[in-house]
Amino acid sequence: MTGNAETLATEAHDRAESQAFTSNLLNLVEVKATDLTSMAEALFIVSTWGDGEPPDDAVDFWYDLETAKLDLSGLAYAVFGLGDKDYPEFNGFARLLDERLVALGAKRLIARAEADLDFDDTFAAWSEQIFSSPRSSPRICDHKSLTT
């Protein structure tokens, strides 16, 4: 693991708090699909492994979400995907996650962003869109071990 998702999730969390949002930084290994039903907003900063698969820390969450029959109509979310265009399933997990959240009724805050190895400008633009309008309390979700 490169740690890029962890770094960017921490940056998003810090920015959220600097703008007076109440923000919880969570590792997807700690999140159950049913937890999303009690969230108003969530930001997912995720990477993709192998052939479009979730990283190890997100596997259980993904399989739980994939089979869940939930009403996520109360959830607004955004996805930022980190990947490598040299792989055939570039940002595959970010795409699957985004599609599944919509299928369960969640609403996108903004369009999914997909970044290659050079992600700084893409992340800056994505986070500017996220934090440029006032909202409630985003929860920053990544797949690395983080606590707040």
C-alpha positions, 0 to 999 in steps of 0.5 A: 500500500502506498498510503496515498489514500490515507494521506488524502483522507487526512487532508480532507479531514483536516480541511473539514475541521478547519471549516468547522465541520464535525468530521470523523476519519474512519477506516473502512475496516471499521465501517459496516454497510448498515452504518451508512444509514445513519450518516448524512454525508460521507466522503470515500477516498479509496484505491483499487487493487489487482483487477478492480478489487477493493484494497484489503482493508475495504474487502469486508465493507465492500462485500457487505455493501454489495449484498446489502438491501439498504435504503441510503436515500438519506446519504449524500456522498462523494468518491475520490479514486486513486489508481494506476492507468497501466492497469485494465480496471483503472479505479475499478473499486471507486467506480463499483462503490459509486455505482453501488451507493447510487443503486442503494439510493444515495445521492452524489454530492459531486461527480466521482473523481478518478486520479492516476499516479499524479493525483495532486491537481485532481484531488485539489479540484475535487476537495475544492468542490466538496468544501466550497459550499456549506453542508452538514458533517462529512465523514471521511472514509478511507481504507487505511487504519486511521482514528480520531 
